[in-house]
Amino acid sequence: MYEMSFDKEKIRRLVEIYYDVQDVRIRTENRLRTVGEVEGVHPEVLRKLEKEIRETIKKEIQDIPIVKNYLRNIKGIGAILAGALISFLDVRKAEHASSFWKYMGLHVKDGKAVKREKGKKLDFNAKLRTFYWKIGKSFIKAKTPFYIDIYYKAKEEENKKLNNPLKNPKNCPFYNECIEKLKLKANRTGKEPKNPPCKLHIDLRAMRKMVKRFLADFWVEWRKYEGLPISPPYAHRLSQNLLETQIE
């Protein structure tokens, strides 16, 4: 059995610092676009710092078996996302693939995706949930083999299941709810209300399916490296389906 010997806390902090620096750099660049150059303000310094942190994370994780032999081979998973996955998730505590989904807030409650509710304690890690979105966007941009096909197929299925809201937004089950929210926001900002984001609903649903499948496959592989039991028959079916898809 492979014993986890890497410093999870150190990698987690490096990932958090990387995204902190990236956030400041993006906001700074956006501000400069509106006001023009400001003497003494050099966003490229932040870009250099981002690169240095990324290289440090690469060195920290490059010899970890699940990274070296699995994550590194997944197109769209770079050093930052790999570092986030192995440092924020705990495969020894996750007895089932669905445990990863719940940690990331990808489970459903009363038939709906979970979300923040005022006055209620979260039953998922809010920070981890942002990584779900980052992974999904990265896979779409990179057109990650196998997983991108899940995404495209899911988009078609969701649109069909919801009676084609892409053609007629009123068919979307969230249409009226979105209209009310958009009206309230328009009243607060003094702007015209935007069109309901039916296309975004379908996109997010499809992305959730894609990322959930990746997390399940990742869970299986990581449990193997740790010599931990893999709950049958779901895990076996996952690996077998993935193998068959890749062969085809």
C-alpha positions in Angstrom: 0.0 0.0 0.0 1.3 3.4 -0.9 1.4 5.7 2.1 0.5 9.4 1.4 3.7 11.2 2.4 3.2 14.6 0.8 2.5 17.7 2.8 -1.2 18.3 2.1 -1.4 21.5 4.2 1.6 23.1 2.4 0.1 22.3 -1.1 -3.3 23.6 0.0 -1.8 26.9 1.1 0.2 27.3 -2.1 -3.0 26.7 -4.1 -4.9 29.2 -2.1 -2.1 31.8 -2.4 -2.0 31.2 -6.2 -5.7 32.0 -6.6 -5.4 35.0 -4.2 -2.6 36.4 -6.4 -4.5 35.6 -9.6 -7.7 37.3 -8.3 -5.8 40.5 -7.4 -4.0 40.4 -10.8 -7.3 40.0 -12.7 -9.1 42.7 -10.8 -6.1 45.1 -11.2 -6.0 44.5 -15.0 -9.7 45.1 -15.3 -9.5 48.3 -13.3 -6.6 49.5 -15.5 -8.6 48.9 -18.6 -11.1 51.5 -17.4 -8.7 54.1 -16.1 -5.6 53.5 -18.2 -2.0 53.1 -17.0 -1.2 54.1 -13.5 2.3 54.9 -12.5 3.9 52.4 -10.2 1.2 49.7 -10.9 2.7 46.7 -12.8 0.3 43.7 -13.1 3.1 41.7 -14.9 4.7 41.4 -11.5 1.7 39.5 -10.3 1.8 37.3 -13.4 5.5 36.5 -12.6 4.5 35.6 -9.0 1.7 33.3 -10.3 4.2 31.5 -12.4 6.6 31.1 -9.5 3.9 29.6 -7.3 2.8 27.3 -10.1 6.3 26.0 -10.6 6.7 25.5 -6.8 3.5 23.5 -6.8 4.7 21.4 -9.7 7.8 20.5 -7.8 5.9 19.6 -4.7 3.5 17.2 -6.5 5.5 15.8 -9.5 6.6 12.6 -7.7 3.2 11.8 -6.0 2.1 8.6 -7.8 -1.6 9.6 -8.3 -0.4 12.8 -9.9 2.5 11.4 -11.9 0.6 8.3 -13.2 -2.9 9.6 -13.5 -3.8 13.3 -13.1 -0.9 14.4 -15.3 -2.4 12.4 -18.1 -5.8 14.1 -17.9 -5.9 16.9 -20.4 -7.1 20.1 -18.6 -5.7 19.1 -15.2 -2.6 21.2 -14.7 -0.4 21.6 -11.6 -2.8 24.0 -9.8 -5.9 21.8 -10.2 -4.0 18.6 -9.4 -2.6 20.3 -6.3 -6.1 21.4 -5.3 -7.6 17.9 -5.8 -5.0 16.0 -3.7 -4.8 18.6 -0.9 -8.5 19.5 -0.4 -9.9 16.0 -1.0 -9.2 13.1 1.4 -9.5 9.8 -0.3 -9.2 7.9 2.9 -12.2 9.5 4.4 -14.2 9.1 1.1 -15.6 5.6 1.3 -17.6 6.1 -1.9 -17.2 8.0 -5.1 -20.3 10.0 -4.1 -18.3 11.3 -1.1 -16.2 13.4 -3.4 -19.4 14.8 -5.0 -20.7 15.8 -1.6 -17.5 17.4 -0.4 -17.7 19.6 -3.6 -21.4 20.4 -3.3 -22.4 18.4 -6.3 -25.0 16.4 -4.6 -28.7 17.1 -4.8 -31.3 17.8 -2.1 -35.0 17.5 -2.8 -34.2 17.0 -6.5 -32.2 20.2 -6.8 -28.6 21.1 -6.7 -27.6 22.3 -3.2 -26.9 26.0 -2.7 -26.2 28.4 0.1 -29.1 29.2 2.3 -29.2 32.2 4.6 -28.9 31.1 8.2 -28.1 27.5 7.4 -24.8 25.7 7.8 -23.3 24.4 4.6 -23.0 20.6 4.2 -20.2 21.0 1.6 -16.9 22.8 1.2 -17.7 26.1 -0.5 -14.1 26.5 -1.6 -14.1 23.0 -3.1 -17.2 23.9 -5.1 -15.3 26.6 -7.0 -12.8 23.9 -8.1 -15.7 22.0 -9.7 -16.4 25.0 -11.8 -12.7 25.5 -12.6 -12.3 21.8 -13.6 -15.4 21.9 -15.8 -14.3 25.1 -17.6 -10.8 23.7 -18.1 -12.2 20.4 -19.6 -14.4 22.4 -22.0 -11.6 24.7 -23.1 -9.2 21.8 -23.5 -11.8 19.5 -25.0 -10.6 16.8 -22.7 -11.0 13.4 -24.4 -13.8 11.2 -23.1 -15.1 13.8 -20.6 -16.0 16.4 -23.3 -18.2 13.8 -25.0 -20.1 13.4 -21.7 -20.6 17.1 -21.6 -21.9 17.5 -25.2 -24.2 14.5 -24.8 -25.6 15.8 -21.5 -26.3 19.2 -23.0 -28.5 17.5 -25.7 -30.2 15.3 -23.1 -30.9 18.2 -20.7 -32.3 20.4 -23.5 -34.6 17.6 -24.6 -35.6 16.7 -21.1 -36.6 20.3 -20.4 -38.6 20.6 -23.6 -36.1 22.6 -25.5 -35.8 25.8 -23.5 -33.0 26.9 -25.8 -35.6 27.5 -28.4 -38.4 28.6 -26.1 -37.0 29.9 -22.7 -40.5 29.7 -21.1 -40.2 25.9 -21.2 -37.4 26.1 -18.6 -38.6 25.1 -15.2 -36.7 27.9 -13.6 -38.0 30.6 -16.0 -40.4 32.3 -13.7 -38.0 32.1 -10.7 -35.2 33.7 -12.9 -37.5 36.4 -14.2 -38.4 37.5 -10.7 -34.7 37.5 -9.6 -33.7 39.5 -12.7 -36.5 42.0 -12.1 -35.3 42.5 -8.5 -31.7 43.0 -9.6 -32.8 45.4 -12.3 -34.7 47.5 -9.7 -31.7 47.6 -7.4 -29.2 48.6 -10.1 -31.6 50.8 -12.1 -30.8 48.8 -15.3 -33.0 46.9 -17.7 -33.6 43.2 -16.7 -31.5 40.7 -18.6 -32.9 37.7 -20.4 -33.3 34.5 -18.3 -30.1 32.3 -18.4 -31.8 29.1 -19.6 -28.8 28.3 -21.7 -26.6 28.6 -18.7 -28.8 26.2 -16.7 -28.4 23.5 -19.3 -24.6 24.2 -19.6 -24.1 23.9 -15.8 -26.2 20.7 -15.6 -24.1 19.2 -18.3 -20.9 20.4 -16.7 -21.9 18.8 -13.4 -22.4 15.4 -15.0 -19.0 15.6 -16.7 -17.1 16.7 -13.5 -19.0 14.1 -11.4 -17.8 11.4 -13.7 -14.2 12.6 -13.6 -14.3 12.7 -9.8 -15.7 9.2 -9.6 -12.9 7.9 -11.9 -10.3 9.8 -9.9 -11.7 8.4 -6.7 -11.3 4.8 -8.1 -7.7 5.4 -9.2 -6.7 7.1 -6.0 -8.2 4.4 -3.9 -6.2 1.9 -5.9 -2.9 3.7 -5.3 -3.7 3.9 -1.5 -4.6 0.1 -1.4 -8.1 1.0 -0.1 -11.3 -0.9 -0.9 -13.4 0.2 -3.8 -17.1 -0.1 -3.3 -18.6 -2.5 -5.8 -20.3 -2.8 -8.2 -20.3 0.9 -9.2 -16.5 1.3 -9.2 -16.0 -1.7 -11.4 -18.6 -0.5 -13.8 -17.0 2.9 -14.0 -13.6 1.6 -14.8 -15.0 -0.9 -17.4 -17.1 1.7 -19.1 -14.1 4.1 -19.3 -11.9 1.3 -20.8 -14.6 0.4 -23.3 -15.1 4.0 -24.3 -11.3 4.6 -24.8 -11.0 1.4 -26.9 -13.8 2.5 -29.1 
